[in-house]
Amino acid sequence: MNVKKTKVMVFNYVDPCQKFMFKGDIIESVQTFNYLGILFNTTPNLDSAVEHLATASKRLLFALKHRGAKLRNMDVKLRCDLFNTLVRSIVSYAYEIWVDSKKIKTIEVVYRGFFKSRLKVRKTTSTSIVLVEFNKFPFEHFAWGQALLYYNHVSMVTKNRILGKAWEA
């Protein structure tokens, strides 16, 4: 293990003076850590990580709209397919660990905002009507469905594997 490349982060940390050691070397303690695109911090929840994903998806949405404006003739179906491929994949990243109703609503704002902007309707227009126009379901249905698939996969893992042992704990 390379101690210089290793970091420690304790959630809900109580003692900021505590040192972590490995074979006599001090391991650096950090307040935030970006792991595979998810920004973790020492708070006991993942609100900031979800906000980070929402911000990243808004940036990508802006880039998508900008490119679409340059091409002018980009088909609506193509834009929706690009949205599903690029933006939805970002906002649903690591949903298995952060999915809950409050956080899904943060992402849902980005999701329905895209489709309302494609139809050029007011923000007060019913989301259900807009989603029907695009033959889409709310993001919430996708997120909970994917989380249930993950839960089912983890719960089926055999007991003698590491993931199974972690699930039991």
For each residue, the residues with C-beta under 8 A, 3 or more apart:
1: 6 22
2: 5 6
3: 6 22 23 25 26 27
4:
5: 2
6: 1 2 3 22 27 28
7: 27 28 29 30 33
8: 20 27 28 29 30
9: 29 30 31 32 33 40 42
10: 13 29 42
11: 42 43 44
12: 42 43 44
13: 10 16 42
14:
15: 18
16: 13
17:
18: 15 29
19: 26 29
20: 8 26 27 29
21: 24 25 26 27
22: 1 3 6 25 27
23: 3
24: 21
25: 3 21 22
26: 3 19 20 21
27: 3 6 7 8 20 21 22
28: 6 7 8
29: 7 8 9 10 18 19 20
30: 7 8 9 33
31: 9 41 42
32: 9 39 40 41 42
33: 7 9 30 39 40 41
34: 37 38 39 40
35: 38 40
36: 94
37: 34 53 56 90 93 94
38: 34 35 46 49 52 53 93 94 97 98
39: 32 33 34 48 49 52
40: 9 32 33 34 35 46 49
41: 31 32 33 48 49
42: 9 10 11 12 13 31 32
43: 11 12 47 48
44: 11 12
45:
46: 38 40 49 50 97 98 103
47: 43 50 51 103
48: 39 41 43 51 52
49: 38 39 40 41 46 52 53 94 98
50: 46 47 53 54 98 103 106 107
51: 47 48 54 55 106
52: 38 39 48 49 55 56
53: 37 38 49 50 56 57 90 91 93 107
54: 50 51 57 58 91 106 107 109 110
55: 51 52 58 59
56: 37 52 53 59 60 90
57: 53 54 60 61 87 90 91 107 110
58: 54 55 61 62 110
59: 55 56 62 63
60: 56 57 63 64 86 87 90
61: 57 58 64 65 83 87 110 113 114
62: 58 59 65 66
63: 59 60 66 67
64: 60 61 67 68 79 82 83 86 87
65: 61 62 68 69 117
66: 62 63 69 70
67: 63 64 70 71 74
68: 64 65 71 72 74 79
69: 65 66 72
70: 66 67
71: 67 68 74
72: 68 69
73:
74: 67 68 71 78 79
75: 78 79
76: 79 80 118
77: 80 81
78: 74 75 81 82
79: 64 68 74 75 76 82 83 118
80: 76 77 83 84 115 118 134 136
81: 77 78 84 85
82: 64 78 79 85 86 87
83: 61 64 79 80 86 87 88 114
84: 80 81 87 88 89
85: 81 82 88 89
86: 60 64 82 83 89 90
87: 57 60 61 64 82 83 84 90 91 110 114
88: 83 84 85 91 92 111 139 142
89: 84 85 86 92 93
90: 37 53 56 57 60 86 87 93
91: 53 54 57 87 88 107 110 111 139
92: 88 89 95 107 139 142 143 146
93: 37 38 53 89 90
94: 36 37 38 49 97 98
95: 92 98 99 143 146 147
96: 99 146 147 150 151
97: 38 46 94
98: 38 46 49 50 94 95 103
99: 95 96 103 104 143 144 146 147
100: 103 104
101: 104 105 140
102: 105 106
103: 46 47 50 98 99 100 106 107
104: 99 100 101 107 108 139 140 143 144
105: 101 102 108 109 140
106: 50 51 54 102 103 109
107: 50 53 54 57 91 92 103 104 110 111 139 143
108: 104 105 111 112 138 139 140
109: 54 105 106 112 113
110: 54 57 58 61 87 91 107 113 114
111: 88 91 107 108 114 115 138 139
112: 108 109 115 116 127 130 131 138 139
113: 61 109 110 116 117 123
114: 61 83 87 110 111 117 118
115: 80 111 112 118 119 130 131 133 134 136
116: 112 113 119 121 122 123 125 127 130
117: 65 113 114 120
118: 76 79 80 114 115 134
119: 115 116 125 130 133
120: 117
121: 116 125 130
122: 116 125
123: 113 116
124:
125: 116 119 121 122 129 130
126: 129 130
127: 112 116 130 131 138
128: 131 132
129: 125 126 132 133
130: 112 115 116 119 121 125 126 127 133 134
131: 112 115 127 128 134 136 137 138
132: 128 129 135
133: 115 119 129 130
134: 80 115 118 130 131
135: 132
136: 80 115 131
137: 131 141 142
138: 108 111 112 127 131 141 142
139: 88 91 92 104 107 108 111 112 142 143
140: 101 104 105 108 143 144
141: 137 138 144 145
142: 88 92 137 138 139 145 146
143: 92 95 99 104 107 139 140 146 147
144: 99 104 140 141 147 148
145: 141 142 148 149
146: 92 95 96 99 142 143 149 150
147: 95 96 99 143 144 150 151
148: 144 145 151 152
149: 145 146 152 153
150: 96 146 147 153 154
151: 96 147 148 154 155
152: 148 149 155 156
153: 149 150 156 157
154: 150 151 157 163 167
155: 151 152 167
156: 152 153
157: 153 154 161 163 164 167
158: 161 164
159: 164 165 168
160: 164 165
161: 157 158 164 165
162: 165 166
163: 154 157 166 167
164: 157 158 159 160 161 167 168
165: 159 160 161 162 168 169
166: 162 163 169
167: 154 155 157 163 164
168: 159 164 165
169: 165 166
